[in-house]
Amino acid sequence: MTCAICHGDLAQPSRGRRRKYCSRSCQARAYRARRAAIPVRRPTRPARLTTVGIARAAVELADRDGLDGLTMRRLAGALGVATATLYRHFPDREALLASMAELALDEIPPPGTECGGWRPRLRHEAHEEWRLYRRHPWMLPLLARVRPPLGPALLDVLERNFAALDHPGLTRQTGFAIYLALSGLVQGLALLWRSERADRLGDPRDAAETAAPRELAELLDPALRPVLHRYFTDLSTFEMDFDDLLATSVELLLDGVAVRHPERSE
């Protein structure tokens, strides 16, 4: 019998386990050969983090859990990195929210060529703002501030709105009033929609209790409040469509602008 490494003559002991190698040197060579044949598993390097990538992950987290559910720690867990890593890209949560707002606002398309006048352009912007709040409900409390996070995307939206209102006969104060009335209308209806949606997603028993408290029937005495009694006594067949409500409300407001400022009408 020969050695498994050098193939030299191999003397076997009379007792005990049979030998495979003629010397310790050949045994060591065999061990090194077996070790070299095992593939080395190197840990895969994580994908390189970027500011945009982090912001996109934060948008997905906020879409699912809202702003209250968005923390730097939870975001880091979703990305599989340490929390401290995020602060190399964003100094604080407000900076992250500003980048998130930019991504969401960048989804809004500018009006097409068919929106040639001030009214179609403002209508377009109002409906796109409404769709923004439907896609990303967390954007409502972020933009409904005296000082929202300003960035190129938000400034582009504002530029389009005020460009539609720009007219020599319209003062700056009136332009602000029209824009804030229109945006405030959209934000107010979005707030109602969020509240109604929260009720639907909650406990049905709680929603029913909130919608029709026991005392409501007593308060809506037809002798005291006949109109409210007619409007609110039987709501079982009434279902509010917020998209239709938004469209109707926007047209009412634009009708008022057209009557109040006829020089803006095409």
N, C-alpha and C positions, 0 to 999 in steps of 0.2 A: 504494500500500500504506500502511496506517495503523499507528500504534503500538498494541501489544497492551494498553496500560494507558490512555492518554489518548485514543487513537483520532485523534490528530493526524496530519498528513502526515508520512510517514517516507521520507527520501531514502536510497537504497541506494548503497553504494560500488560503483565499477566493478569492483573485484576483491575477493577474500577472502570471508569468511563474511557471509551476509546478516544484517542487523540486525532485531531484534524490537521494540526500544524506541527512542524518539526522543532520550532523554537518560539520564544516569546517575541522575537522580531517579526516572524511571519504572522503570528497572532495579532500583533499591533497593526501590521499592514492590512490584514483582513478587516479589522475594526474600522480603520480609516476609509477603506473602500466602501464598506456598508454605509458609513456616515455620509460620504460624498454622494451616494446614490439617492439619499432622501431629499426631496425638493424642499427648498427653504421657503417658508411662508412669511412673506413680509407684510406688515399691516398696510392696508390700502390707505393712501393719503386722501383725506376728505377733499371734496371739491372746493376750489378757491372761493372764499366768500367775497361778495361784492356788495356795495351799498344798495344797488338796485335789487339784487337777489334777496337781501335781508328785508328790504321794504316790501317786496312781493310776498314773501312768506308772512310778514306782519299783516298785510292786507287780507290774506287767506284766513289767518287766525282771527282777525277782527270781524270778518264776514261771518265766521262761525260762532264766535263767543262774545262779540261786542267789544267796546273799548275797555269795559271793566275786566274782561277776561284777557286783555292784552297786557302782559308784563314782560319785562326784559328777560326774566328767568324762564317764563313759559316759552317765549320765542326762542331763546337759546336751546331749550330742550327739544323744540320742534326741529331746529337746525342741526342738533347733535354737536353743539359746541359749548364752551364755557361762557357764562354770562359776561365775564370780563372781555371776551373777544368782541362782543357787540359794541362795547364802548370805544373800541378803536375806530369804528365807523361812524357812530353817533354819540355825541357827548352826553345826551340825555334823551328822555322819552319824547320831549317836545320836538326835537330835531327829527326823530323817527316819524312822528305823526306828520310833520311837514312833508317828508319824502313820500309817505303813504298818500297824502292828499294830492301830491303832484301826479302820482301814478293813476289815481282814480279820476282826477279831472282831465288827464290826458286822453281818457277814453271818450270824451265828449267831442263829437265831430262838429266842425263849423257848418253853418247853414250852406245849403247848395245854391246853385244858380237860380233855382225856382223861387228862392226867398229874396225877391228883389226890393221889397219895400220895408219900412220900419216895422209894420205890424207882423208880417210873416217872420221877420228876423227875431223879434222879441218873442213871438209864439214858439219858435224853434228853441230858443234858449230856455224858456220856461219849461217846456216839455222835457228837454234834455236834463235840466236840473232835477226834475221830478224822477226821471229814470235813474239818475245817479243815486238818489236816496233810496230807491227801490233795490238797486243792485248792492249798494253799500250803506246800510242804515246808519252805521257809525259816522258817516260823513256829516250827518245833520248836526249833531252837537259840536262837531269840529268847525263847521262853517258858520253856524248861527252864533257867532261871537261879534263883539264890537271890533276885535282885531283878530281875524282868522289868519292862519298861516299863509303868508304871501309867498308866491313862487311864480315862475313863468307861466305855468298852465292856468292858474287862477287869474293872473293878470290878462292872459289872452281872452278868457271868458268875459272879464269885465270890459276889456277893450271892445269886444263885439257888441255887448249890450249898450255901452255908452255911444258907440259909433252909430248904432241904429237910432239913438235919440238925438244925435248931434244935429242941431238946426239953429240958425241965427235967431229965430224968434223964441227959442226955449232957453230959459235961464239955467245956470248951473244948479241952482237950488231945486228947480222943478225937475230937472233930469235926475237928480238924486232921489227925489220923492217918488218919481215913477218907477225907477229901478228898484228901490227898497220896497215899494208896495208890491211889485210883481214877485220879487224874490221872497219877501215875507209871506205872501200868499202861498207860494209853493212850499216853503218851510213849515208853515202852519198846518197845511193839509198833510204833509209828510209826518208831522208829529202826531196828528190824529190817526193816520194809517199805522204808525208804529204802535200806538196804544191799543188800537183795535186788534192788531196782529198779536200783540202780547197776550191779550185776553183770550184769543182763539187758541194760542199755543199753551195756555195755562190749564188749570183744572177746570173742566166744563162746568162743574157745580159752582165754582167761584165766579166764573163769567156770568152765569145765569143770575147769581145773587146780585152781582154788580149791575147788570143790565136792567133788572126789574126788582128792586127792593120792595118789600112788603108795604112800606109807607107811601110808595109812589102813587098807588091808586087813590089813597086818601087825599094826597096833595093835589091830584088832578081832578078835583071836584068840578064837574061841568058847569055848575052854577057860578063858580068863582073864576075858573080859567077854561072857558069853553074851547078856545082855539088850541091850547096845549093839550086839552083832553082829546080833541079830534086828531092831533098829530101824534101823540105818544101813547094812547091807551092800547092800541093793538099794533105791535111792531112785528108780529109773527110773519107777515107777508112782505115786510119791507127789508130790502137788502141794499146797503149803500155801495155803489161802485165808485171807488176812489179815482179811477182813471177818468170816468165820465165827469165826476165832480170837478176834477182838476181842469179838464178841458172847458167845461161850462164857466167855471170861475175865471179862468184866464181870459176868455172872450168877453165876459162882463167887464173886467177891468180894462181891457183894451178898447172896448166900446166907450167907456168913460173917458179914456185919454183922447180918443178921436173926437168926441164931442167937446171936451174942454179945450183942446188944442187943435182946431180944424186945419191949421197950417201944416200939421204933420200928416194929414190924410192924403193918400194918393188919389 
